[in-house]
């Protein structure tokens, strides 16, 4: 594949990290994971970080911890405002926890949650906004945070596609009560599988530690708000929350330490590639590209087809594939068009024309941590050829 969607970011450092874990003989969650959590929290300017088995389980853990947080008052049946374009496991934990999804359209430029529509969608049942930073691009997080503060709502960020992005110098994923990250193979850094939740809230942190590992109190600090049996023998098997097993493994923690040290370089290279992509396509008359908000970490490069290319996505995808260029739909497209929506408790706050356009005329290609000048040049050639062959 001349221009693949994703590529490995590993080198000898990661191989050495794996061998270090193998030599230690410990593979279940332990000191490697904790060192990665500490480094991750420091890198992103958060007080606490909790690693999970994936970005998807990071979303589940974050929302479950909000539900069981003693001070938030979140309860089943409450509404959570979400953008209509996101990933499936942005939405599923909301439903799985008995909360109600309330879908709002996205902005045509940034492809992120429209803050004006989000504000208009608030009802007496609304208790939270779950915002997605799509394809590396920060949403209007400052405005959403002010809105949530003013209306007494919880703000949670799904930042799984946007590690390393910033807005006004602040890391995306740190504007809300908590933020989630992913380190899946195709993302900015890779720990094979893996996720993370960051927060500054100590009670949320302790709640996540318990929920991540069966709902027990083992290894919680002495001053936790959760009930902790004074007998250390009994404390090993004391359960206080209806938890899960969302734990990562030591190999993932070791990989995370090496990958995190390279993140800034990876993001810089992605931004260099993005400059080439923007130069090639920003003024193209037959497609729109994602408008950067803040400093995107450019997960990938999106295109919304229009004019001569409108309705011709399948033709363009076939031409890209023939040229060795992988492409994908823009995440889930309009999530309301997925059959699973019939199984989820939800409401829709008005029309969603931007999400519908993304669903029918949207696609994206990959970005990487190495230079892509030849790949972007071929991409431009293919797009131009298809456009002319009307």
Secondary structure as UniProt FT lines:
FT   HELIX           12..24
FT   HELIX           31..44
FT   STRAND          48..52
FT   HELIX           55..68
FT   TURN            70..72
FT   TURN            76..77
FT   STRAND          79..83
FT   HELIX           88..96
FT   TURN            97..98
FT   STRAND          100..104
FT   TURN            108..110
FT   HELIX           115..121
FT   TURN            124..125
FT   STRAND          126..132
FT   HELIX           134..136
FT   HELIX           141..151
FT   STRAND          154..158
FT   TURN            160..161
FT   TURN            163..164
FT   STRAND          166..167
FT   TURN            168..169
FT   STRAND          170..171
FT   TURN            172..173
FT   STRAND          178..182
FT   TURN            185..186
FT   STRAND          195..199
FT   HELIX           202..212
FT   TURN            214..215
FT   TURN            218..219
FT   TURN            222..223
FT   HELIX           232..235
FT   TURN            236..237
FT   HELIX           250..281
FT   TURN            282..283
FT   TURN            285..286
FT   STRAND          287..288
FT   STRAND          300..305
FT   HELIX           307..309
FT   TURN            310..311
FT   HELIX           313..322
FT   TURN            323..324
FT   TURN            331..332
FT   HELIX           335..337
FT   HELIX           339..343
FT   STRAND          346..348
FT   HELIX           353..361
FT   STRAND          362..366
FT   HELIX           373..388
//
